[in-house]
Amino acid sequence: MLFGPLLFPIARAVGIHEVHYAMVVCLAMGLGLFAPPFGVGYDAACAIIRIHPDEGMRPIVGYMVALFVGLVIVAAGPWLSIGCL
């Protein structure tokens, strides 16, 4: 979460579109915050619903796979996030 805003000027200087960078960073942060077993968001969600983190692994796998596939698609095709071909 710290490096997303810090690397923004570098990404702009390299020529990466701002919207594309922001979408990739948001998706990657979502993946990192909920990636078991170290994800802070995952631990917080398990604490709120009062289950052991091992029990929450199976339901979150589909979400993590979908988020990873979306991240790869957006990162590979910047025209998807920018909206122009």
Rosetta constraint file for C-alpha pairs under 8 A:
AtomPair CA 1 CA 5 HARMONIC 7.88 0.50
AtomPair CA 1 CA 29 HARMONIC 6.56 0.50
AtomPair CA 2 CA 6 HARMONIC 6.80 0.50
AtomPair CA 3 CA 7 HARMONIC 5.79 0.50
AtomPair CA 4 CA 8 HARMONIC 6.54 0.50
AtomPair CA 4 CA 25 HARMONIC 6.18 0.50
AtomPair CA 7 CA 11 HARMONIC 6.16 0.50
AtomPair CA 8 CA 12 HARMONIC 6.22 0.50
AtomPair CA 8 CA 18 HARMONIC 7.83 0.50
AtomPair CA 8 CA 21 HARMONIC 7.60 0.50
AtomPair CA 9 CA 13 HARMONIC 6.13 0.50
AtomPair CA 10 CA 14 HARMONIC 6.21 0.50
AtomPair CA 11 CA 15 HARMONIC 6.38 0.50
AtomPair CA 11 CA 16 HARMONIC 5.36 0.50
AtomPair CA 11 CA 17 HARMONIC 7.86 0.50
AtomPair CA 11 CA 18 HARMONIC 7.92 0.50
AtomPair CA 11 CA 21 HARMONIC 7.33 0.50
AtomPair CA 12 CA 16 HARMONIC 5.34 0.50
AtomPair CA 12 CA 17 HARMONIC 6.63 0.50
AtomPair CA 12 CA 18 HARMONIC 6.68 0.50
AtomPair CA 16 CA 20 HARMONIC 7.14 0.50
AtomPair CA 16 CA 21 HARMONIC 6.57 0.50
AtomPair CA 17 CA 21 HARMONIC 6.18 0.50
AtomPair CA 17 CA 82 HARMONIC 7.74 0.50
AtomPair CA 18 CA 22 HARMONIC 6.13 0.50
AtomPair CA 19 CA 23 HARMONIC 6.20 0.50
AtomPair CA 19 CA 81 HARMONIC 6.77 0.50
AtomPair CA 19 CA 82 HARMONIC 6.31 0.50
AtomPair CA 20 CA 24 HARMONIC 6.25 0.50
AtomPair CA 20 CA 74 HARMONIC 7.90 0.50
AtomPair CA 20 CA 75 HARMONIC 7.82 0.50
AtomPair CA 20 CA 78 HARMONIC 5.99 0.50
AtomPair CA 20 CA 81 HARMONIC 5.45 0.50
AtomPair CA 20 CA 82 HARMONIC 6.14 0.50
AtomPair CA 21 CA 25 HARMONIC 6.08 0.50
AtomPair CA 22 CA 26 HARMONIC 6.07 0.50
AtomPair CA 23 CA 27 HARMONIC 6.18 0.50
AtomPair CA 23 CA 74 HARMONIC 7.70 0.50
AtomPair CA 23 CA 81 HARMONIC 7.05 0.50
AtomPair CA 24 CA 28 HARMONIC 6.01 0.50
AtomPair CA 24 CA 71 HARMONIC 6.42 0.50
AtomPair CA 24 CA 74 HARMONIC 6.77 0.50
AtomPair CA 24 CA 75 HARMONIC 6.14 0.50
AtomPair CA 25 CA 29 HARMONIC 5.94 0.50
AtomPair CA 26 CA 30 HARMONIC 6.13 0.50
AtomPair CA 27 CA 31 HARMONIC 6.21 0.50
AtomPair CA 27 CA 67 HARMONIC 6.97 0.50
AtomPair CA 27 CA 70 HARMONIC 7.83 0.50
AtomPair CA 27 CA 71 HARMONIC 5.85 0.50
AtomPair CA 28 CA 32 HARMONIC 6.10 0.50
AtomPair CA 28 CA 71 HARMONIC 6.81 0.50
AtomPair CA 29 CA 33 HARMONIC 5.91 0.50
AtomPair CA 30 CA 34 HARMONIC 6.32 0.50
AtomPair CA 30 CA 67 HARMONIC 7.90 0.50
AtomPair CA 31 CA 35 HARMONIC 5.81 0.50
AtomPair CA 31 CA 64 HARMONIC 6.63 0.50
AtomPair CA 31 CA 67 HARMONIC 6.54 0.50
AtomPair CA 31 CA 68 HARMONIC 7.01 0.50
AtomPair CA 32 CA 39 HARMONIC 6.21 0.50
AtomPair CA 33 CA 38 HARMONIC 7.93 0.50
AtomPair CA 33 CA 39 HARMONIC 4.49 0.50
AtomPair CA 33 CA 40 HARMONIC 5.49 0.50
AtomPair CA 33 CA 41 HARMONIC 5.13 0.50
AtomPair CA 33 CA 42 HARMONIC 6.82 0.50
AtomPair CA 34 CA 38 HARMONIC 7.88 0.50
AtomPair CA 34 CA 39 HARMONIC 4.56 0.50
AtomPair CA 34 CA 40 HARMONIC 6.61 0.50
AtomPair CA 34 CA 41 HARMONIC 5.14 0.50
AtomPair CA 34 CA 42 HARMONIC 4.62 0.50
AtomPair CA 34 CA 43 HARMONIC 7.99 0.50
AtomPair CA 34 CA 64 HARMONIC 7.75 0.50
AtomPair CA 35 CA 39 HARMONIC 4.87 0.50
AtomPair CA 35 CA 42 HARMONIC 6.92 0.50
AtomPair CA 35 CA 64 HARMONIC 7.19 0.50
AtomPair CA 36 CA 42 HARMONIC 6.55 0.50
AtomPair CA 36 CA 57 HARMONIC 7.38 0.50
AtomPair CA 37 CA 42 HARMONIC 7.78 0.50
AtomPair CA 37 CA 43 HARMONIC 7.87 0.50
AtomPair CA 37 CA 53 HARMONIC 7.67 0.50
AtomPair CA 38 CA 42 HARMONIC 7.83 0.50
AtomPair CA 38 CA 43 HARMONIC 7.64 0.50
AtomPair CA 39 CA 43 HARMONIC 6.25 0.50
AtomPair CA 40 CA 44 HARMONIC 6.10 0.50
AtomPair CA 41 CA 45 HARMONIC 6.08 0.50
AtomPair CA 42 CA 46 HARMONIC 6.20 0.50
AtomPair CA 42 CA 53 HARMONIC 7.93 0.50
AtomPair CA 43 CA 47 HARMONIC 6.15 0.50
AtomPair CA 43 CA 53 HARMONIC 6.88 0.50
AtomPair CA 44 CA 48 HARMONIC 6.14 0.50
AtomPair CA 45 CA 49 HARMONIC 6.35 0.50
AtomPair CA 46 CA 50 HARMONIC 5.76 0.50
AtomPair CA 46 CA 51 HARMONIC 5.36 0.50
AtomPair CA 46 CA 52 HARMONIC 6.49 0.50
AtomPair CA 46 CA 53 HARMONIC 5.93 0.50
AtomPair CA 46 CA 56 HARMONIC 6.96 0.50
AtomPair CA 47 CA 51 HARMONIC 6.54 0.50
AtomPair CA 47 CA 52 HARMONIC 7.85 0.50
AtomPair CA 51 CA 55 HARMONIC 6.56 0.50
AtomPair CA 51 CA 56 HARMONIC 7.10 0.50
AtomPair CA 52 CA 56 HARMONIC 6.88 0.50
AtomPair CA 53 CA 57 HARMONIC 6.59 0.50
AtomPair CA 56 CA 60 HARMONIC 6.50 0.50
AtomPair CA 57 CA 61 HARMONIC 6.39 0.50
AtomPair CA 58 CA 62 HARMONIC 7.96 0.50
AtomPair CA 59 CA 63 HARMONIC 7.70 0.50
AtomPair CA 60 CA 64 HARMONIC 6.20 0.50
AtomPair CA 61 CA 65 HARMONIC 6.15 0.50
AtomPair CA 62 CA 66 HARMONIC 6.14 0.50
AtomPair CA 63 CA 67 HARMONIC 6.07 0.50
AtomPair CA 64 CA 68 HARMONIC 6.06 0.50
AtomPair CA 65 CA 69 HARMONIC 6.13 0.50
AtomPair CA 66 CA 70 HARMONIC 6.11 0.50
AtomPair CA 67 CA 71 HARMONIC 6.07 0.50
AtomPair CA 68 CA 72 HARMONIC 6.22 0.50
AtomPair CA 69 CA 73 HARMONIC 6.19 0.50
AtomPair CA 70 CA 74 HARMONIC 6.10 0.50
AtomPair CA 71 CA 75 HARMONIC 5.92 0.50
AtomPair CA 72 CA 76 HARMONIC 5.90 0.50
AtomPair CA 73 CA 77 HARMONIC 6.03 0.50
AtomPair CA 74 CA 78 HARMONIC 6.10 0.50
AtomPair CA 74 CA 80 HARMONIC 6.29 0.50
AtomPair CA 74 CA 81 HARMONIC 6.53 0.50
AtomPair CA 77 CA 81 HARMONIC 7.67 0.50
AtomPair CA 78 CA 82 HARMONIC 6.27 0.50
AtomPair CA 79 CA 83 HARMONIC 5.43 0.50
AtomPair CA 79 CA 84 HARMONIC 5.34 0.50
AtomPair CA 79 CA 85 HARMONIC 5.56 0.50
AtomPair CA 80 CA 84 HARMONIC 7.38 0.50
